[in-house]
Amino acid sequence: MIDATVTIDAAGATAWDVLVIGAGPAGAAAALRCKRLGRRVLLVDRGWFPRPKVCGCCLSPAALRELSMLELPLGALPPGVPLAAVWIGCAGHEARIVSAGGATLSREALDTGLVRAAIDAGVAWLPGTIVTEITEHGGGATATVRAPTPGAARIEARLVVIAAGLADAIRIRTTAAGRDNTAHSRPRRIAAASLIGLGTTLPADTGPLPAGELVMAVGSAGYAGIVRLEDGRLDVAAAIDPATMAAAGSPVAALDAVFADVGGLARVSVPRAALAAVGIRATPALTHTTPLAAGGEAAIVRIGDAAGYVEPFTGEGIGWALASARVLTGALAGSTSPADFRARFSAEHARVFAAHHARCRRVAGAVRRPWLCAGAVRAARWAPGVAARAMPWVVGGGGLV
């Protein structure tokens, strides 16, 4: 476990330049980058690290480039498992496609390594802390937080960065125009028919899937990814239609239905008995858009999954999270005023992510049409060279620049 480096009382007695809420890849990278700008930074998270997350644990080529640009100390992260191939299965058809690159790394290892790197750089760390409300005011914002001991506190910061992921549930208050207005924490627009995430990890002796091979199984209820982690465990992450899951009766039944639909390597890699023996975690709706600026001014902003997400068939979520931290600190370093920072951040975020989100929506739309997906899999089986050349476009191999 990574112990706190500051008490909640000391955090409340300090004037922070930046408060980052959420220590996933977006939050930890933002805290580290802000510290390198010379800011006084506090990073808080409601959990304790290491901790698991519902995630495919794939580092796309873009994510690997973002990690390289982060310039972590040597040995900060364990080596990932290079991805050699992707198996895509749909409606009884499957094809093996040479990977466009990338690797797999458990979220326990990735997130813990990023938090430790931030702490080593001088970021203050406060785990086990829930932020319930943020009040924006002239010159900054005040966050109300709760912890097991000693209780509640108020933390002042010039900038609050919300990187709380899909589960952001923080009330926002603004005193604009002399009034005390409350905006609910999630003014997000959920995409019609958005899927929800399900995930678990299975013991290392589960199934025959070799390391370095990623299985993407597309069924009528949704789709799931299966991959070996660096410690040998099998990671399973899925995007499932919530109505179909409710009809199935349980997450286990919903996931098993996907593997039964697909058959082949997906079915033998994840036996139903293995799913029934472990806990399965879920997420809120995946695809959404949410305003980057959480308040009326520029003192509260969102990054990572909290600022928008698209169903993760292409495995780009971690790369997007890391890039959003880079976009944030680039705007912060170059701004001359709060208004200038807000304008720079919004413009650069749109420039970097708009085309990638649009492409992923098209890919996600295609896999919701079984006849189209099955046809693509058959074509990939007969023309693997063409499929390998198309794969970089599917997973955003061009990078986030």
N, C-alpha and C positions, 0 to 999 in steps of 0.2 A: 504494500500500500504506500502511496505517496503522501507523506504527512504534510499538513499545512505549514507554511512558512511565516504566517502572520495570524494573530488572533482576530476574532471578529470585533473585539473592542478596539484593537489597534487599527483595524481597517476603517472603522467608523470615525476614528480620530485623525485620519490622514486625508489630505486633499490630493486626490488622484488626478492625473492628466487623463488616463483612459481606464475605464472599467469594462472588462470583457466578460460577458455572461455566456458560459458554455465552453467546455474545453475539448470539443471534438477537433478534427483537423482545421476547420475554419477558425475557431476561437483560439486554439493554441498557436497557430501560425500567425494570427493577427496580433496576439499578445507579444510574441517574439519579435515580430517586425516593428511594432510600435516601440518596444524597448530599445531596439537598435536605432530608432530615431531620437533617442534621448528622453523619451517620455517616462513618467512614473506610472507603472501599469499594475493593476490588480486583476487577476484571472480567478473567476469563481465557477464552480460547477455543483450541481445538486448531488452528484454521485461521488463515489470514491474509486480511485484508480489503482490497478487496472480494472476495467469493467467491459462486458461484452456489449455489442450493439447489433441490431438487425441491419446487416450489410453484406453485400456480396464479397467484400474484402478484396476486390480487384483494383490494382493500381494500373490504370490505363497508361499508354505512352505519355499522354499529356500530364497525368498525375506524377509520373516519374520525373518529367522535366520540371514540374513545379517544386518537387522535393529537392531537385538539384539546385534550383534557383534560391531555395531557402537557405542553402549553405549550412546544413547542420554539422555539428562536430562529428568527426570520424567515430563510428561505433554507436551513434545515437539511436539508430534503428538496426534491428537484426536484418540479415539478408532476406529478401522476399524469394518466393519460388517463381522463376521465370515461366511465363506461359508459352508453351510450344504450339498448342493447337486449341481450337474451339470446336466442340461437337454441338451441332444444332439439330434438335429432334422435334418433329411435329407430325401428328396423325400417322404414326407408324413408320415414318421416313426419317432417316438421319444422315448427316454428312459431316465429315471431318475436314475442317478448313485450317490451313496454316495460320497461326496467330499473327496479328499485326504488331505484336510486342506486348509489353506489360508484364506484370507479376502479381502474385497474391501475397498478402500479409494480413494477419489477424488484426482486428481493431484493438484488441488488448495490447498488442505490441506497438502498433502505429501510434495510437493516441497517447499511450504512456510515454513513449519515446519523445513525442513532440512536447508534452507537458514538462518532462524532465529537462529538455533543451531550453524551454522558456524559463524555467526556474534557474537553471545554471547561468542564463544570461542576465538574471536579476529581476525577473518578474515575480511579484508576490502572489502566492497561491493559497486559495481558501476553498477546500472541497467541502462536501456535505452541507452546502449553503443554498437555500432557495430564495430567489428574488421574486417577491410577490407584486411589487409595484415600483414604477419609476415616475418621478415628477420632474418635468422639464421646467426650467426657469432661466432667466437671463444669465448667461455665462456658464451654463452647464445643466446638470441634472442630479437628482437625489434618488438613490435606490433604497427601498426598504427590503431588508433581507431577514431570513429566519435560519437558525441553525439549532442543532440539538442543545447546545450550551454555548453561551449563557442565554440565548433567546434571540430577540429581535435587535436590529441595529439599523442605522441610516448611514449610507455611504455616499459621499460627495465625489463627483467626477466632472471634468470639463466635457468629456465625451464618453457615452455609454454605447458599447457595441453588443448587440444582441446576436449571439451565435447559438441559440438554444434549439436549433433544428426544427423538426416537424412538430415537436411537442411544446412549442413556445406558448406559455399561458401567463404572460406578464401584463398586468394592467398598466396603461400609460396615461398619465395626467399631464396636461399642458395648461399654462396660465396665460396663453396668448390673449391679447386684447383685454387684459385685466380680469378675465374670467377663469374660473377653475373648471376646466372641462375634462371629462373622463372618456377616453377612447378604449374600447375593448382591445385586449391584447392581440387578437388575431383578426384584423380586418382583411383577411385573406380571401381570395376567390378560389374556391375549389373547382377544378375542372369537372365538367359533366362526366359522369361514369368513371371518376377517378378510382384507381385500384388502391388497396392498402398493402402494406408490407408485412410479410411473415418471415421469421428467420430462426435458425437454431444451429448448433454445432453438434456433430455426432462423433463418437469415439474413433480413434485412428484405425481400428480394425474393421470399420464399416465398409462394405462393398469393395469392388475391384478397381475403382477409378484411380489411375496413377497420378502422381504429382505432375504438375505442369499441363494438365488437360482440364479445360473448362467445359462443362456441359450446360447448354441452355435448352431447357425443355419447355416447349410451348403447347399448352393444352387449352381446352375450351373454357376453363375457369380462370386462366391467367398463365403466368410463366414463372419458371424457377431456374436459378443458377446453382450449380454444384461444383465445388472445387476443393482441392487439398490445401491446407494451410501449412505454414512453415514448421509447425510442430506435429504434423501428420493428421490432425483432426480434419473432418469433412465439414465444410461450411455449406449450409443450404440457405438461400435467400430468395424470396418469391414476391411477386406482385399479383395479388388475387382480387377478383371481383368480390366485394363485400356481400352482395346479395347471394351469390353462389356459395360463399363460405357459410352464410347463415343457413342456407338450405342443406348444405352438407352436414351441418350439426357440430362441427369442431374444426379447428385449424389442422389437426392431423388428417382428418378426412378430406379436407380441401386440398392440402398438399399431395396426399396420396392419389387423389383423383387426377391431378396434373400428371404425375408419373405413370399412372395407369393408362391415360390417354396417349402418352408419347411412346411408352415401351422402350425397348432397346437398352442402351447404356444407362439412360436416366433411371429406368425401372430397377435394374439390378444394382445400381449404385446406392439407392436409398430404399431399402426394404421397409414396408409399413411397420413391422415390429420395431425397427430402429427408431422411427419417428415417434411411435407411441411411448417409447421409454425415456424420452427427454422432454424438457419444457420448450414450448414454442412461444416466442415473443412476437408482438404485433406493433404496428405503427398507425398513426392517423393517416388520412388520405394523402396520397403521394403528390400528385400533380396539382400545383397551385401557383398563384402569383400573389405577392404581398408587397406593399410599398417599402422601398428601401429606407426612407426616412420615417421613423416611428412616431416622432413628435411634430410640432409645428415649426421647429427651427432646425438646427443641424446638430443638436446635442445628443440625439438618440438615432442610431442607424442599425440596419440589419445586414447580415452577411450569411453566406452559406445557405443551407437548406431553409433557414428562417426567412430568407429573402426571395424564395422561389425555387421550384423543383419540377422536374419532368420525370416520368416513370423511368426507372433505371435499367432498361434492357441493355443499353450500350455500356454500362459499367463506368460511367463518367463522373459519378457523384463526388468522389474524393478529390478528383482533379479540379472540379468546379469549386469545391470548398476551399482548397488551397489557393486557387487563383483569386477568389473573392477577397481573401486576406491581402493578397498582393495589390489588388485594385484599390482597396480601402487605404492602405498605407501610402500608396503612390499619390492618391488624391490628398491625403493629409500632409504629406511632405511638401507638396507643391502649392498648397493653398495659402492665400493671403488673408482670408477672413472666413467666418463660419459659412456665409452665403457662398463664397467661392468654393469652399470644400464640398458643400452639398451639390453644387452644380457639377464640379469635376467628378465626384464620385458617381453621380447618376449617369453622366454621359459616358464615362469609361466603362461602367458596369454594363450598360446597354451595348456598347461597342464590342466588348469581349464576349458577352453571353447570348445576345439575341439570336444570332445565326445558329449557334450550337443548340439552343433550346428548340428552335424551329425544326432543325434536322431530327432531333430526338423525338419530337412529337410525330414526325412522319414515320420514323421507325416503329415507335410504339403503336401507331395506328395500323401499320402493316401487320404486326404480329397479332392484332386482334381479329384478323381475318384469316381463319384457318386454311381456307382454300388458297389464299395468296401465299401464306407462309409455307404451306406444304409444297407448293409449286416452286418456291425459291429454294427449298431444301433439296428437292429433286434436281433442280438445275445445278446447284452447288456440287451435288454428288457426281454429276456427269461432266462438269467443267470446274474442277477444283482450282485450277490456275486463275480463272476469271474471278471466282469467289474470293481467293486470297488477295487479288488486286483490289476488290471492292471493300474488303474488311476495314482498311484504314479510314475510309469515309464513314462507315457505320459507327466506329468507335471514336471518331474525332481525332484521328492520327495527326491532323494538321496542327494541333496544339491550340492553346488559349493565349493568343497574343494580340 
